[in-house]
Amino acid sequence: MQQLLGAMENTGLEWSAPMKIKRGELLFKAGKADTPVYFLEKGVIRIIHHNGDHPNAIRFAYKGSLFAAMDALITGQPTIYSAEAIKQTVVKSISRADFLNFINSDAKHLALWNSILGYVILGQLERETDLLTSSPRERYERVLRRSPQLFQEVPHKYIASYLRMTPETLSRLQKS
């Protein structure tokens, strides 16, 4: 990931000035098609999907992460996801068009992007496996092994949502 960011900075591409996002503020909202690619300098973002009135956390982005509304980035169609700052956050962005032009401008950039997409796919497969695991304890332990940073930076109510359990269940699991 850092290689891609370094390569992007050395090509003259212009990132936006850093933007401060307050806790609870949306960075992008479901229904928007042309969402930028973001680099998270500080804070934590949760990517959510709304199921009626209930937002479900599907992913988190931390300091040093490159992230986007992947569905909109890939298809150019409106995203079904929203991104919310769960603490004071600072991001830089680059337009979808500039990012795609950069990726497609050089075989090395494309190979690096494909490698990053491979990690994204593996992460998604792990996430799906977590959700298919019937035991809340197993889900908790799998995520704890894979992403201990999550438990240090993200409020428990969001982790519980991510794990598809109540905050009380998560609290019991952490105590035992």
N, C-alpha and C positions, 0 to 999 in steps of 0.2 A: 504494500500500500504506500509506504513512504517513497519507494522508487517512482511510483506513478506520480505522486505529488511533486517530487523533485523534478521529474521530467517535464511536468506541466509548467512548473515555474520557470524552467530554463528555456521555454519556447516563446516567451513574450506574451503568453495568454494573460489576460487581466482578470484576476479575482476581484470581486467587489471589495469595498472597504469592509472591515469587520462590523457586523451588525449585532447589537445587544438585544437579546430576547428575554423578556421577563418570564418568571415562573408562571405557568398556566397559559402562556400566550402560544398561539398556533403559528408555526413557521409556514406550513402549507396546509391546505384543507381539501378534503375529498371533493371531487368535481372539477378540479383545476387540471388543465392538460399540459401546459408548458411550464413545468416546474424546473427550477435550476438543479444543479448538482451542488452539494454543500460540503464544506470542510468544517468540522467542529473543533474550534480552538479551546473552548472551555464549556463545562456543563454537561448536561445529559438531555437527550431527546428521546421521547418514546414515540414510536410509530404505532398508530392505532387504527383499528377498523371499527366502525360503529355498527352495532347490531341493535337496531331500534335506538333506544335512549342509552344503552349501555356500551361504553367504549371498551374494546378488548385490546390489550397491549399485545403486539405481535413481534416487536423487535425494539431494541434500544441502541442508541448511538452514543459513544463516549468521546472524550477528548482524543483528538488525533484521527477520528473516523471520517471517511468520505462516505456520504450517503445521499440518497435521492428517493423520490417516489419511483421505485424501480419499474412499476407497471407503466407509468407515464413516460419514463426515460426510454424504455424499450419500444413501446408502441406508438408514442405520440398522442395517445388517447387520454381522456381525463382519468386521474387517479381515483381509486376507491379508498385511499388511505389519507390520514391526517398526521401531522407531526407536531407534537406539543413539547415545549420546554418544561421539564419537571424541576428545574432549578435555574437560576440565572445562567444564561447560556450566551456564548459568542460564536458566531458562524461567519464564514466567508462563502460566497457563492460564485458560480460561473454558469452561464446560460447553457441550456441543453444543446443548442446548436453548436456553440463553441466547443463544448466538451466532446460531442460526437465528431466534429471536424478534427479535433486533436487526436482522438483515438484512431480514427481512420487515416491519419496523415502519414503514418509510419508503421512498418511491420512490427517494430519493437514495441510501440505503444499498444498496438492491437494484441500482441502476444501477452503483454503485461495485463491488459484489461481482461483477456480471456482467463488468465490465471486468477485474477480477482473474482471473476464471475464463478469460477470453479469453487472457490472458498465460500462464496455466497450460497451456492447450490448445496454444498456439504452442510453448511450451517442450517439451511432450510430443512434438509433431510433429518438432521439431528432434532430440530424443533418438532417436526412431524412425529418422529419416534417418541419424543417426550410426551406429546399430546395423546399418543396411542397407548402409552403406558398407563394402566388403570390405577395403579397405586399412587396416591399423592406423595407418599414417602419416596418412592422411586423417582417420580418427576422432580421432586425437590433435590434429591441427591445427585441426579444426573446434571441438573442445571448448576448446582453448587460446584461440582467437579469441573464442568466446562467453563463456567463464567463466575468465578468467585468475586470478581469486580462488581458484578451486579448487586451483590448483597452489601457492598460497601458504599455504593453510590446512589442506589435507587430506593425510594421509600417502599416499605413492605406492602402497602396497599397495591402498588403497581406491580410488584413481584407476584403477589397473589393473583392478580388479574392475568398476568403472563402465564402463570402455572395453572390457571383455571381452577382455583380453589379460593375459599374464603380467607380473609386476613387472619381469622381465628385459627383455621387449620394450619396455615403457614406458621403462626406463632407457636402452636403446639409442637410442630415438627422441629422447629429451631430449638425449643427447650429440651426435647428428648434426645 
